C-alpha cells in the first residue's frame, strides 16, 4: 500500500499553528476496540496462506476535539474504521472490520485559550499524525491474531499545501 498523504489547506494549517507550537502530548489511550472476521463463501486467505486477490481494503478516520479550559487540556478523540471487502463495490461482502477509538490528551501552556477552529484544525493534523502509528500497530496485531496474512497500513504523512495555481494580478496605479 502507498503512503497515506494528507494535504491540509493553508487555512487549516494557520488555524492549528499555535497548538502545533505549544501543545504537549501527555497520553494516548485506547477507549474502544472491535474486530470481526467473516470467513464465509470465498475466504480472505487462500490454501497457500496468501492474501485473497479479491480483497479491497479501505480505512477511514474521524477526529474530534474537546477543550477543557479548567484543566488546560485538549482532548482529541480519533475514531478509526477499516473495512476489507470481497469486491470493489460498497455492497460487496464484508470480510474484515476493525474499529477503534483513541483519546489523545494534550497539555496546554498557561494562558493559551485556543478557539474551537484551532482545536478542530489541530485534531485533523497533529492528532492524526500522533495517533496513526497506534492504529497501524493495532490493525497489524489484530489481523495476525485472526491468523490472516499480514496487513500493514501505509504511513501517514502531512505535506504542505500546493501553491496556488493562480498568480496574483499586478496592481496598476
N, C-alpha and C positions, 0 to 999 in steps of 0.2 A: 504494500500500500504506500502511496506517496505521502509526503508530509501534509498535515492539515494546516493550511495557511489562512490566517485571518488578517484582513486588511481593514483596520478600523478607520473611520473617517477622521479628517482633521478636527472636526468639531468634537468628536468623542475623545480624541487624544488630549485636546486642550482642556476638556472638562475633567479628565482624570488626572491631569498633570500634578496638581497639589497633593493628591493622595498617593500617587506613584512616588513622589519625592519624600513623603513623610510617614506613611502608614507602615507599621511593623507587624509582620505576620507572627501571631502568637501560637496558633494551633490550627490543625486541620483534623476534623472529626468525622467519622462515618456515622451518619444518623440512621440510614435506612439502606437495605440491600435486598435484592430479589433477583433470582435467576431461574430460568426454565428452559429445558431442552425437550423437544418433541421428536423422538426418533421414529415417527410414523412414515409409512409409504415413501420410499426414496430417502435413504438415510444420508446424513451430512457426511459421514465417514464411509469410505469405500472399504472393501475387504482388505486392501493393501495398506490401510491406515492413512491414506491420502485424503486431503480435503475434497469434498464433493464438488465437481466442477460447476454445478448449478447454484452455488451458494452466493447470495448477494447481501453484503453487509452494509448497514447504514448506522451512523452514530449521530445523535443529536444532544444538545445541551441547553439548559435553561438557567442562567444565573439570575439571582435576585438579591438585592442589598437591603439591609436594615440598619439604620443608625441608632445607636444607644448613647445619647449625649451625656447622660449621667455617668456612665462608666468610661467615657472617652473611648468607645469601642465601635467598630464597624463589623457587623456580622454579615457574611455573604453566604447564601445557600446556593449550591450549584447542583442541579438535578441532571444526571446523565442517563441516556437511554440508548441501548444498542439492540438492533433487530438484525437477524440473519434470516433471509427468506429463501425459498427454494426456486424462486423465479424473479425476474426483474420487476414485475408489477406489484403494486401495493397489496393487491388482492391475493397474491400467491401465498402459499402455506408458510406460516411462521415456524422456523426450525429452532431458533435460539433467541431468547430475550434476556437481557441483563439490564437492571435498573439500579441506580444508587443515588443517594443524596448525601452530599458532603456539606459540612458547615466550616467555613473559614472565619477565624476571629483575628481582627487586626486592631492593634493598639494605636490610638491617635494621640499626637502630642497635645499638650495643654494649649487651649486657645484655638485649636483648629475646629471649625464648625463647617463641615462640608455640606453642600446643598444635596438634595436628592438627585439632581442631574449629575453631580460629580460622583456620588456613590454608585449610581447606575453605570456610568461610564467606566469606573474602576472595576466593577463586578464583571463587565464584559471584556476587560483587558487583563489586568494583573491577576485577578482572582482566577480567571480561566487558565492563565499561564501557570499559576501556583498549584492548581488542583488537578490539571490534566495528567501529570505523572502518576498520581494516585489512582485515577480512573484507568489508565493504561495497565498498571500493575494488577488492579482488581480484575479487569477483563481477562488478562493473560492467565492469572491463577485460577479463576473460576472455570474457564474453558478447560484448563489442564485437569482440574478436579472432576470435570464431567467426562474425562477420558476422551477428549476430542483433539484433533490436530491443533497445534499452536495457532493462536490468533493474536497478532501483535498490532495494536492500533498505531497509527502514524504519530510522529512527533507533532506537537502543537507549536506553531511559530506565529508571532506577531510581526508583521512587516509594515514599514511606513506607508502611508497612503501614496498613491500615484500622484505625480504633479498634475496640475490641471492641464487639460488638453488645450484650453483656450488661453491665448496670450492677452494680457491687458492692452486695451487700446490706448495709444498715447494721447495725452491731454493737449489740446491746442489752445493757446491763449493769446 
